[in-house]
Amino acid sequence: MSSISARPASTPVVLPVSKSIVWLVGTALIALAVYYFIGVDQGAVSVFGNDMHIHEFVHDARHFLGFPCH
């Protein structure tokens, strides 16, 4: 006969509110930066002026996500 071993009960991860706010704000800032560089950064409103390196680097991702750029 087979014996069934009991698994120990899993304990939940408790994250203090102060730490969760820091994680939430940090994640939101990174998400907004990614959104800007993929969706908005081009030409006249570019952070780097007329440098199109970031635009060309994420060019295919822009089209895949539905952002117009031409």
mmCIF file of the N, C-alpha and C atoms, coordinates in Angstrom:
data_MODEL
# 
_entry.id   MODEL 
# 
loop_
_atom_site.group_PDB 
_atom_site.id 
_atom_site.type_symbol 
_atom_site.label_atom_id 
_atom_site.label_alt_id 
_atom_site.label_comp_id 
_atom_site.label_asym_id 
_atom_site.label_entity_id 
_atom_site.label_seq_id 
_atom_site.pdbx_PDB_ins_code 
_atom_site.Cartn_x 
_atom_site.Cartn_y 
_atom_site.Cartn_z 
_atom_site.occupancy 
_atom_site.B_iso_or_equiv 
_atom_site.pdbx_formal_charge 
_atom_site.auth_seq_id 
_atom_site.auth_comp_id 
_atom_site.auth_asym_id 
_atom_site.auth_atom_id 
_atom_site.pdbx_PDB_model_num 
ATOM 1   N N  . MET A 1 1  ? 0.829  -1.176 0.000   1.00 0.00 ? 1  MET A N  1 
ATOM 2   C CA . MET A 1 1  ? 0.000  0.000  0.000   1.00 0.00 ? 1  MET A CA 1 
ATOM 3   C C  . MET A 1 1  ? 0.877  1.244  0.000   1.00 0.00 ? 1  MET A C  1 
ATOM 4   N N  . SER A 1 2  ? 0.339  2.288  -0.570  1.00 0.00 ? 2  SER A N  1 
ATOM 5   C CA . SER A 1 2  ? 1.101  3.529  -0.608  1.00 0.00 ? 2  SER A CA 1 
ATOM 6   C C  . SER A 1 2  ? 0.750  4.386  0.599   1.00 0.00 ? 2  SER A C  1 
ATOM 7   N N  . SER A 1 3  ? 1.743  5.067  1.062   1.00 0.00 ? 3  SER A N  1 
ATOM 8   C CA . SER A 1 3  ? 1.504  5.954  2.195   1.00 0.00 ? 3  SER A CA 1 
ATOM 9   C C  . SER A 1 3  ? 1.408  7.393  1.687   1.00 0.00 ? 3  SER A C  1 
ATOM 10  N N  . ILE A 1 4  ? 0.514  8.135  2.209   1.00 0.00 ? 4  ILE A N  1 
ATOM 11  C CA . ILE A 1 4  ? 0.331  9.523  1.816   1.00 0.00 ? 4  ILE A CA 1 
ATOM 12  C C  . ILE A 1 4  ? 0.957  10.392 2.893   1.00 0.00 ? 4  ILE A C  1 
ATOM 13  N N  . SER A 1 5  ? 1.922  11.184 2.454   1.00 0.00 ? 5  SER A N  1 
ATOM 14  C CA . SER A 1 5  ? 2.575  12.059 3.430   1.00 0.00 ? 5  SER A CA 1 
ATOM 15  C C  . SER A 1 5  ? 1.858  13.402 3.453   1.00 0.00 ? 5  SER A C  1 
ATOM 16  N N  . ALA A 1 6  ? 1.658  13.911 4.623   1.00 0.00 ? 6  ALA A N  1 
ATOM 17  C CA . ALA A 1 6  ? 0.970  15.194 4.777   1.00 0.00 ? 6  ALA A CA 1 
ATOM 18  C C  . ALA A 1 6  ? 1.957  16.325 4.511   1.00 0.00 ? 6  ALA A C  1 
ATOM 19  N N  . ARG A 1 7  ? 1.519  17.261 3.716   1.00 0.00 ? 7  ARG A N  1 
ATOM 20  C CA . ARG A 1 7  ? 2.345  18.434 3.450   1.00 0.00 ? 7  ARG A CA 1 
ATOM 21  C C  . ARG A 1 7  ? 2.125  19.459 4.551   1.00 0.00 ? 7  ARG A C  1 
ATOM 22  N N  . PRO A 1 8  ? 3.179  20.174 4.916   1.00 0.00 ? 8  PRO A N  1 
ATOM 23  C CA . PRO A 1 8  ? 2.980  21.235 5.910   1.00 0.00 ? 8  PRO A CA 1 
ATOM 24  C C  . PRO A 1 8  ? 2.150  22.365 5.291   1.00 0.00 ? 8  PRO A C  1 
ATOM 25  N N  . ALA A 1 9  ? 1.344  22.983 6.094   1.00 0.00 ? 9  ALA A N  1 
ATOM 26  C CA . ALA A 1 9  ? 0.515  24.084 5.606   1.00 0.00 ? 9  ALA A CA 1 
ATOM 27  C C  . ALA A 1 9  ? 1.403  25.234 5.137   1.00 0.00 ? 9  ALA A C  1 
ATOM 28  N N  . SER A 1 10 ? 1.069  25.803 3.991   1.00 0.00 ? 10 SER A N  1 
ATOM 29  C CA . SER A 1 10 ? 1.867  26.922 3.489   1.00 0.00 ? 10 SER A CA 1 
ATOM 30  C C  . SER A 1 10 ? 1.513  28.187 4.254   1.00 0.00 ? 10 SER A C  1 
ATOM 31  N N  . THR A 1 11 ? 2.515  28.997 4.484   1.00 0.00 ? 11 THR A N  1 
ATOM 32  C CA . THR A 1 11 ? 2.296  30.242 5.215   1.00 0.00 ? 11 THR A CA 1 
ATOM 33  C C  . THR A 1 11 ? 2.240  31.393 4.221   1.00 0.00 ? 11 THR A C  1 
ATOM 34  N N  . PRO A 1 12 ? 1.293  32.283 4.364   1.00 0.00 ? 12 PRO A N  1 
ATOM 35  C CA . PRO A 1 12 ? 1.200  33.408 3.436   1.00 0.00 ? 12 PRO A CA 1 
ATOM 36  C C  . PRO A 1 12 ? 2.327  34.418 3.668   1.00 0.00 ? 12 PRO A C  1 
ATOM 37  N N  . VAL A 1 13 ? 2.685  35.109 2.603   1.00 0.00 ? 13 VAL A N  1 
ATOM 38  C CA . VAL A 1 13 ? 3.685  36.163 2.713   1.00 0.00 ? 13 VAL A CA 1 
ATOM 39  C C  . VAL A 1 13 ? 2.974  37.435 3.141   1.00 0.00 ? 13 VAL A C  1 
ATOM 40  N N  . VAL A 1 14 ? 3.416  37.997 4.221   1.00 0.00 ? 14 VAL A N  1 
ATOM 41  C CA . VAL A 1 14 ? 2.802  39.221 4.737   1.00 0.00 ? 14 VAL A CA 1 
ATOM 42  C C  . VAL A 1 14 ? 3.704  40.384 4.361   1.00 0.00 ? 14 VAL A C  1 
ATOM 43  N N  . LEU A 1 15 ? 3.143  41.313 3.604   1.00 0.00 ? 15 LEU A N  1 
ATOM 44  C CA . LEU A 1 15 ? 3.894  42.475 3.145   1.00 0.00 ? 15 LEU A CA 1 
ATOM 45  C C  . LEU A 1 15 ? 3.311  43.714 3.824   1.00 0.00 ? 15 LEU A C  1 
ATOM 46  N N  . PRO A 1 16 ? 4.138  44.437 4.577   1.00 0.00 ? 16 PRO A N  1 
ATOM 47  C CA . PRO A 1 16 ? 3.626  45.639 5.248   1.00 0.00 ? 16 PRO A CA 1 
ATOM 48  C C  . PRO A 1 16 ? 3.127  46.665 4.220   1.00 0.00 ? 16 PRO A C  1 
ATOM 49  N N  . VAL A 1 17 ? 2.180  47.489 4.627   1.00 0.00 ? 17 VAL A N  1 
ATOM 50  C CA . VAL A 1 17 ? 1.590  48.491 3.733   1.00 0.00 ? 17 VAL A CA 1 
ATOM 51  C C  . VAL A 1 17 ? 2.654  49.447 3.210   1.00 0.00 ? 17 VAL A C  1 
ATOM 52  N N  . SER A 1 18 ? 3.588  49.846 4.051   1.00 0.00 ? 18 SER A N  1 
ATOM 53  C CA . SER A 1 18 ? 4.622  50.794 3.619   1.00 0.00 ? 18 SER A CA 1 
ATOM 54  C C  . SER A 1 18 ? 5.479  50.203 2.505   1.00 0.00 ? 18 SER A C  1 
ATOM 55  N N  . LYS A 1 19 ? 5.818  48.923 2.616   1.00 0.00 ? 19 LYS A N  1 
ATOM 56  C CA . LYS A 1 19 ? 6.604  48.281 1.568   1.00 0.00 ? 19 LYS A CA 1 
ATOM 57  C C  . LYS A 1 19 ? 5.780  48.085 0.302   1.00 0.00 ? 19 LYS A C  1 
ATOM 58  N N  . SER A 1 20 ? 4.508  47.768 0.464   1.00 0.00 ? 20 SER A N  1 
ATOM 59  C CA . SER A 1 20 ? 3.673  47.550 -0.717  1.00 0.00 ? 20 SER A CA 1 
ATOM 60  C C  . SER A 1 20 ? 3.471  48.847 -1.487  1.00 0.00 ? 20 SER A C  1 
ATOM 61  N N  . ILE A 1 21 ? 3.394  49.974 -0.778  1.00 0.00 ? 21 ILE A N  1 
ATOM 62  C CA . ILE A 1 21 ? 3.262  51.266 -1.464  1.00 0.00 ? 21 ILE A CA 1 
ATOM 63  C C  . ILE A 1 21 ? 4.524  51.576 -2.252  1.00 0.00 ? 21 ILE A C  1 
ATOM 64  N N  . VAL A 1 22 ? 5.685  51.286 -1.676  1.00 0.00 ? 22 VAL A N  1 
ATOM 65  C CA . VAL A 1 22 ? 6.943  51.513 -2.384  1.00 0.00 ? 22 VAL A CA 1 
ATOM 66  C C  . VAL A 1 22 ? 6.997  50.647 -3.647  1.00 0.00 ? 22 VAL A C  1 
ATOM 67  N N  . TRP A 1 23 ? 6.614  49.385 -3.546  1.00 0.00 ? 23 TRP A N  1 
ATOM 68  C CA . TRP A 1 23 ? 6.604  48.497 -4.712  1.00 0.00 ? 23 TRP A CA 1 
ATOM 69  C C  . TRP A 1 23 ? 5.608  48.978 -5.759  1.00 0.00 ? 23 TRP A C  1 
ATOM 70  N N  . LEU A 1 24 ? 4.438  49.422 -5.338  1.00 0.00 ? 24 LEU A N  1 
ATOM 71  C CA . LEU A 1 24 ? 3.419  49.894 -6.257  1.00 0.00 ? 24 LEU A CA 1 
ATOM 72  C C  . LEU A 1 24 ? 3.870  51.145 -7.006  1.00 0.00 ? 24 LEU A C  1 
ATOM 73  N N  . VAL A 1 25 ? 4.428  52.093 -6.279  1.00 0.00 ? 25 VAL A N  1 
ATOM 74  C CA . VAL A 1 25 ? 4.901  53.335 -6.907  1.00 0.00 ? 25 VAL A CA 1 
ATOM 75  C C  . VAL A 1 25 ? 6.072  53.042 -7.847  1.00 0.00 ? 25 VAL A C  1 
ATOM 76  N N  . GLY A 1 26 ? 6.999  52.205 -7.418  1.00 0.00 ? 26 GLY A N  1 
ATOM 77  C CA . GLY A 1 26 ? 8.134  51.853 -8.274  1.00 0.00 ? 26 GLY A CA 1 
ATOM 78  C C  . GLY A 1 26 ? 7.703  51.151 -9.545  1.00 0.00 ? 26 GLY A C  1 
ATOM 79  N N  . THR A 1 27 ? 6.767  50.222 -9.425  1.00 0.00 ? 27 THR A N  1 
ATOM 80  C CA . THR A 1 27 ? 6.267  49.512 -10.593 1.00 0.00 ? 27 THR A CA 1 
ATOM 81  C C  . THR A 1 27 ? 5.529  50.455 -11.534 1.00 0.00 ? 27 THR A C  1 
ATOM 82  N N  . ALA A 1 28 ? 4.746  51.365 -10.981 1.00 0.00 ? 28 ALA A N  1 
ATOM 83  C CA . ALA A 1 28 ? 4.020  52.332 -11.806 1.00 0.00 ? 28 ALA A CA 1 
ATOM 84  C C  . ALA A 1 28 ? 4.984  53.250 -12.557 1.00 0.00 ? 28 ALA A C  1 
ATOM 85  N N  . LEU A 1 29 ? 6.041  53.699 -11.897 1.00 0.00 ? 29 LEU A N  1 
ATOM 86  C CA . LEU A 1 29 ? 7.018  54.568 -12.566 1.00 0.00 ? 29 LEU A CA 1 
ATOM 87  C C  . LEU A 1 29 ? 7.745  53.834 -13.696 1.00 0.00 ? 29 LEU A C  1 
ATOM 88  N N  . ILE A 1 30 ? 8.117  52.597 -13.448 1.00 0.00 ? 30 ILE A N  1 
ATOM 89  C CA . ILE A 1 30 ? 8.783  51.814 -14.501 1.00 0.00 ? 30 ILE A CA 1 
ATOM 90  C C  . ILE A 1 30 ? 7.822  51.566 -15.653 1.00 0.00 ? 30 ILE A C  1 
ATOM 91  N N  . ALA A 1 31 ? 6.555  51.260 -15.346 1.00 0.00 ? 31 ALA A N  1 
ATOM 92  C CA . ALA A 1 31 ? 5.560  51.024 -16.400 1.00 0.00 ? 31 ALA A CA 1 
ATOM 93  C C  . ALA A 1 31 ? 5.326  52.283 -17.230 1.00 0.00 ? 31 ALA A C  1 
ATOM 94  N N  . LEU A 1 32 ? 5.266  53.437 -16.575 1.00 0.00 ? 32 LEU A N  1 
ATOM 95  C CA . LEU A 1 32 ? 5.088  54.689 -17.320 1.00 0.00 ? 32 LEU A CA 1 
ATOM 96  C C  . LEU A 1 32 ? 6.297  55.015 -18.193 1.00 0.00 ? 32 LEU A C  1 
ATOM 97  N N  . ALA A 1 33 ? 7.493  54.725 -17.703 1.00 0.00 ? 33 ALA A N  1 
ATOM 98  C CA . ALA A 1 33 ? 8.693  54.951 -18.507 1.00 0.00 ? 33 ALA A CA 1 
ATOM 99  C C  . ALA A 1 33 ? 8.705  54.034 -19.731 1.00 0.00 ? 33 ALA A C  1 
ATOM 100 N N  . VAL A 1 34 ? 8.345  52.773 -19.539 1.00 0.00 ? 34 VAL A N  1 
ATOM 101 C CA . VAL A 1 34 ? 8.282  51.839 -20.671 1.00 0.00 ? 34 VAL A CA 1 
ATOM 102 C C  . VAL A 1 34 ? 7.219  52.298 -21.663 1.00 0.00 ? 34 VAL A C  1 
ATOM 103 N N  . TYR A 1 35 ? 6.052  52.705 -21.162 1.00 0.00 ? 35 TYR A N  1 
ATOM 104 C CA . TYR A 1 35 ? 4.983  53.194 -22.027 1.00 0.00 ? 35 TYR A CA 1 
ATOM 105 C C  . TYR A 1 35 ? 5.448  54.412 -22.824 1.00 0.00 ? 35 TYR A C  1 
ATOM 106 N N  . TYR A 1 36 ? 6.155  55.338 -22.170 1.00 0.00 ? 36 TYR A N  1 
ATOM 107 C CA . TYR A 1 36 ? 6.646  56.526 -22.866 1.00 0.00 ? 36 TYR A CA 1 
ATOM 108 C C  . TYR A 1 36 ? 7.613  56.144 -23.981 1.00 0.00 ? 36 TYR A C  1 
ATOM 109 N N  . PHE A 1 37 ? 8.598  55.319 -23.666 1.00 0.00 ? 37 PHE A N  1 
ATOM 110 C CA . PHE A 1 37 ? 9.622  55.005 -24.654 1.00 0.00 ? 37 PHE A CA 1 
ATOM 111 C C  . PHE A 1 37 ? 9.086  54.159 -25.807 1.00 0.00 ? 37 PHE A C  1 
ATOM 112 N N  . ILE A 1 38 ? 8.075  53.340 -25.560 1.00 0.00 ? 38 ILE A N  1 
ATOM 113 C CA . ILE A 1 38 ? 7.509  52.546 -26.655 1.00 0.00 ? 38 ILE A CA 1 
ATOM 114 C C  . ILE A 1 38 ? 6.428  53.328 -27.389 1.00 0.00 ? 38 ILE A C  1 
ATOM 115 N N  . GLY A 1 39 ? 5.590  54.046 -26.674 1.00 0.00 ? 39 GLY A N  1 
ATOM 116 C CA . GLY A 1 39 ? 4.437  54.645 -27.313 1.00 0.00 ? 39 GLY A CA 1 
ATOM 117 C C  . GLY A 1 39 ? 4.513  56.105 -27.670 1.00 0.00 ? 39 GLY A C  1 
ATOM 118 N N  . VAL A 1 40 ? 5.325  56.891 -26.993 1.00 0.00 ? 40 VAL A N  1 
ATOM 119 C CA . VAL A 1 40 ? 5.280  58.332 -27.186 1.00 0.00 ? 40 VAL A CA 1 
ATOM 120 C C  . VAL A 1 40 ? 6.574  58.884 -27.770 1.00 0.00 ? 40 VAL A C  1 
ATOM 121 N N  . ASP A 1 41 ? 7.703  58.364 -27.370 1.00 0.00 ? 41 ASP A N  1 
ATOM 122 C CA . ASP A 1 41 ? 9.000  58.934 -27.725 1.00 0.00 ? 41 ASP A CA 1 
ATOM 123 C C  . ASP A 1 41 ? 9.260  58.845 -29.225 1.00 0.00 ? 41 ASP A C  1 
ATOM 124 N N  . GLN A 1 42 ? 9.117  59.970 -29.890 1.00 0.00 ? 42 GLN A N  1 
ATOM 125 C CA . GLN A 1 42 ? 9.506  60.046 -31.297 1.00 0.00 ? 42 GLN A CA 1 
ATOM 126 C C  . GLN A 1 42 ? 9.605  61.503 -31.703 1.00 0.00 ? 42 GLN A C  1 
ATOM 127 N N  . GLY A 1 43 ? 10.588 61.813 -32.462 1.00 0.00 ? 43 GLY A N  1 
ATOM 128 C CA . GLY A 1 43 ? 10.721 63.132 -33.070 1.00 0.00 ? 43 GLY A CA 1 
ATOM 129 C C  . GLY A 1 43 ? 10.697 64.306 -32.125 1.00 0.00 ? 43 GLY A C  1 
ATOM 130 N N  . ALA A 1 44 ? 9.702  65.175 -32.280 1.00 0.00 ? 44 ALA A N  1 
ATOM 131 C CA . ALA A 1 44 ? 9.662  66.465 -31.591 1.00 0.00 ? 44 ALA A CA 1 
ATOM 132 C C  . ALA A 1 44 ? 9.517  66.345 -30.083 1.00 0.00 ? 44 ALA A C  1 
ATOM 133 N N  . VAL A 1 45 ? 8.853  65.296 -29.580 1.00 0.00 ? 45 VAL A N  1 
ATOM 134 C CA . VAL A 1 45 ? 8.652  65.168 -28.144 1.00 0.00 ? 45 VAL A CA 1 
ATOM 135 C C  . VAL A 1 45 ? 9.644  64.196 -27.511 1.00 0.00 ? 45 VAL A C  1 
ATOM 136 N N  . SER A 1 46 ? 10.697 63.881 -28.197 1.00 0.00 ? 46 SER A N  1 
ATOM 137 C CA . SER A 1 46 ? 11.673 62.926 -27.699 1.00 0.00 ? 46 SER A CA 1 
ATOM 138 C C  . SER A 1 46 ? 12.483 63.525 -26.548 1.00 0.00 ? 46 SER A C  1 
ATOM 139 N N  . VAL A 1 47 ? 12.773 62.704 -25.556 1.00 0.00 ? 47 VAL A N  1 
ATOM 140 C CA . VAL A 1 47 ? 13.610 63.128 -24.433 1.00 0.00 ? 47 VAL A CA 1 
ATOM 141 C C  . VAL A 1 47 ? 15.018 63.463 -24.918 1.00 0.00 ? 47 VAL A C  1 
ATOM 142 N N  . PHE A 1 48 ? 15.468 62.740 -25.921 1.00 0.00 ? 48 PHE A N  1 
ATOM 143 C CA . PHE A 1 48 ? 16.835 62.893 -26.404 1.00 0.00 ? 48 PHE A CA 1 
ATOM 144 C C  . PHE A 1 48 ? 16.929 63.771 -27.647 1.00 0.00 ? 48 PHE A C  1 
ATOM 145 N N  . GLY A 1 49 ? 15.947 64.607 -27.911 1.00 0.00 ? 49 GLY A N  1 
ATOM 146 C CA . GLY A 1 49 ? 15.986 65.507 -29.061 1.00 0.00 ? 49 GLY A CA 1 
ATOM 147 C C  . GLY A 1 49 ? 15.740 64.772 -30.371 1.00 0.00 ? 49 GLY A C  1 
ATOM 148 N N  . ASN A 1 50 ? 16.583 65.015 -31.351 1.00 0.00 ? 50 ASN A N  1 
ATOM 149 C CA . ASN A 1 50 ? 16.408 64.412 -32.674 1.00 0.00 ? 50 ASN A CA 1 
ATOM 150 C C  . ASN A 1 50 ? 17.036 63.029 -32.792 1.00 0.00 ? 50 ASN A C  1 
ATOM 151 N N  . ASP A 1 51 ? 17.535 62.496 -31.700 1.00 0.00 ? 51 ASP A N  1 
ATOM 152 C CA . ASP A 1 51 ? 18.153 61.170 -31.717 1.00 0.00 ? 51 ASP A CA 1 
ATOM 153 C C  . ASP A 1 51 ? 17.050 60.111 -31.804 1.00 0.00 ? 51 ASP A C  1 
ATOM 154 N N  . MET A 1 52 ? 17.070 59.303 -32.848 1.00 0.00 ? 52 MET A N  1 
ATOM 155 C CA . MET A 1 52 ? 16.001 58.327 -33.089 1.00 0.00 ? 52 MET A CA 1 
ATOM 156 C C  . MET A 1 52 ? 16.410 56.906 -32.711 1.00 0.00 ? 52 MET A C  1 
ATOM 157 N N  . HIS A 1 53 ? 17.456 56.733 -31.911 1.00 0.00 ? 53 HIS A N  1 
ATOM 158 C CA . HIS A 1 53 ? 17.911 55.385 -31.563 1.00 0.00 ? 53 HIS A CA 1 
ATOM 159 C C  . HIS A 1 53 ? 16.848 54.594 -30.794 1.00 0.00 ? 53 HIS A C  1 
ATOM 160 N N  . ILE A 1 54 ? 16.225 55.209 -29.814 1.00 0.00 ? 54 ILE A N  1 
ATOM 161 C CA . ILE A 1 54 ? 15.198 54.496 -29.040 1.00 0.00 ? 54 ILE A CA 1 
ATOM 162 C C  . ILE A 1 54 ? 14.005 54.189 -29.919 1.00 0.00 ? 54 ILE A C  1 
ATOM 163 N N  . HIS A 1 55 ? 13.599 55.142 -30.753 1.00 0.00 ? 55 HIS A N  1 
ATOM 164 C CA . HIS A 1 55 ? 12.478 54.906 -31.657 1.00 0.00 ? 55 HIS A CA 1 
ATOM 165 C C  . HIS A 1 55 ? 12.748 53.720 -32.575 1.00 0.00 ? 55 HIS A C  1 
ATOM 166 N N  . GLU A 1 56 ? 13.923 53.661 -33.138 1.00 0.00 ? 56 GLU A N  1 
ATOM 167 C CA . GLU A 1 56 ? 14.258 52.557 -34.037 1.00 0.00 ? 56 GLU A CA 1 
ATOM 168 C C  . GLU A 1 56 ? 14.403 51.237 -33.283 1.00 0.00 ? 56 GLU A C  1 
ATOM 169 N N  . PHE A 1 57 ? 14.866 51.294 -32.032 1.00 0.00 ? 57 PHE A N  1 
ATOM 170 C CA . PHE A 1 57 ? 15.037 50.077 -31.238 1.00 0.00 ? 57 PHE A CA 1 
ATOM 171 C C  . PHE A 1 57 ? 13.697 49.433 -30.910 1.00 0.00 ? 57 PHE A C  1 
ATOM 172 N N  . VAL A 1 58 ? 12.678 50.245 -30.625 1.00 0.00 ? 58 VAL A N  1 
ATOM 173 C CA . VAL A 1 58 ? 11.358 49.707 -30.267 1.00 0.00 ? 58 VAL A CA 1 
ATOM 174 C C  . VAL A 1 58 ? 10.354 49.823 -31.410 1.00 0.00 ? 58 VAL A C  1 
ATOM 175 N N  . HIS A 1 59 ? 10.824 50.050 -32.621 1.00 0.00 ? 59 HIS A N  1 
ATOM 176 C CA . HIS A 1 59 ? 9.952  50.295 -33.763 1.00 0.00 ? 59 HIS A CA 1 
ATOM 177 C C  . HIS A 1 59 ? 8.960  49.162 -34.006 1.00 0.00 ? 59 HIS A C  1 
ATOM 178 N N  . ASP A 1 60 ? 9.419  47.935 -34.039 1.00 0.00 ? 60 ASP A N  1 
ATOM 179 C CA . ASP A 1 60 ? 8.518  46.810 -34.289 1.00 0.00 ? 60 ASP A CA 1 
ATOM 180 C C  . ASP A 1 60 ? 7.546  46.604 -33.131 1.00 0.00 ? 60 ASP A C  1 
ATOM 181 N N  . ALA A 1 61 ? 7.982  46.863 -31.912 1.00 0.00 ? 61 ALA A N  1 
ATOM 182 C CA . ALA A 1 61 ? 7.090  46.743 -30.762 1.00 0.00 ? 61 ALA A CA 1 
ATOM 183 C C  . ALA A 1 61 ? 5.979  47.781 -30.840 1.00 0.00 ? 61 ALA A C  1 
ATOM 184 N N  . ARG A 1 62 ? 6.292  48.963 -31.356 1.00 0.00 ? 62 ARG A N  1 
ATOM 185 C CA . ARG A 1 62 ? 5.273  49.999 -31.518 1.00 0.00 ? 62 ARG A CA 1 
ATOM 186 C C  . ARG A 1 62 ? 4.158  49.508 -32.431 1.00 0.00 ? 62 ARG A C  1 
ATOM 187 N N  . HIS A 1 63 ? 4.534  48.936 -33.572 1.00 0.00 ? 63 HIS A N  1 
ATOM 188 C CA . HIS A 1 63 ? 3.523  48.441 -34.509 1.00 0.00 ? 63 HIS A CA 1 
ATOM 189 C C  . HIS A 1 63 ? 2.759  47.256 -33.923 1.00 0.00 ? 63 HIS A C  1 
ATOM 190 N N  . PHE A 1 64 ? 3.450  46.375 -33.242 1.00 0.00 ? 64 PHE A N  1 
ATOM 191 C CA . PHE A 1 64 ? 2.811  45.203 -32.643 1.00 0.00 ? 64 PHE A CA 1 
ATOM 192 C C  . PHE A 1 64 ? 1.778  45.618 -31.607 1.00 0.00 ? 64 PHE A C  1 
ATOM 193 N N  . LEU A 1 65 ? 2.067  46.674 -30.835 1.00 0.00 ? 65 LEU A N  1 
ATOM 194 C CA . LEU A 1 65 ? 1.153  47.133 -29.793 1.00 0.00 ? 65 LEU A CA 1 
ATOM 195 C C  . LEU A 1 65 ? 0.107  48.134 -30.318 1.00 0.00 ? 65 LEU A C  1 
ATOM 196 N N  . GLY A 1 66 ? 0.187  48.479 -31.602 1.00 0.00 ? 66 GLY A N  1 
ATOM 197 C CA . GLY A 1 66 ? -0.826 49.342 -32.205 1.00 0.00 ? 66 GLY A CA 1 
ATOM 198 C C  . GLY A 1 66 ? -0.549 50.822 -32.138 1.00 0.00 ? 66 GLY A C  1 
ATOM 199 N N  . PHE A 1 67 ? 0.670  51.227 -31.823 1.00 0.00 ? 67 PHE A N  1 
ATOM 200 C CA . PHE A 1 67 ? 1.010  52.646 -31.820 1.00 0.00 ? 67 PHE A CA 1 
ATOM 201 C C  . PHE A 1 67 ? 1.420  53.069 -33.222 1.00 0.00 ? 67 PHE A C  1 
ATOM 202 N N  . PRO A 1 68 ? 0.823  54.124 -33.753 1.00 0.00 ? 68 PRO A N  1 
ATOM 203 C CA . PRO A 1 68 ? 1.260  54.613 -35.068 1.00 0.00 ? 68 PRO A CA 1 
ATOM 204 C C  . PRO A 1 68 ? 2.569  55.374 -34.929 1.00 0.00 ? 68 PRO A C  1 
ATOM 205 N N  . CYS A 1 69 ? 3.398  55.300 -35.949 1.00 0.00 ? 69 CYS A N  1 
ATOM 206 C CA . CYS A 1 69 ? 4.638  56.080 -35.887 1.00 0.00 ? 69 CYS A CA 1 
ATOM 207 C C  . CYS A 1 69 ? 5.083  56.573 -37.247 1.00 0.00 ? 69 CYS A C  1 
ATOM 208 N N  . HIS A 1 70 ? 4.344  56.329 -38.290 1.00 0.00 ? 70 HIS A N  1 
ATOM 209 C CA . HIS A 1 70 ? 4.725  56.825 -39.626 1.00 0.00 ? 70 HIS A CA 1 
ATOM 210 C C  . HIS A 1 70 ? 3.689  57.816 -40.093 1.00 0.00 ? 70 HIS A C  1 
# 
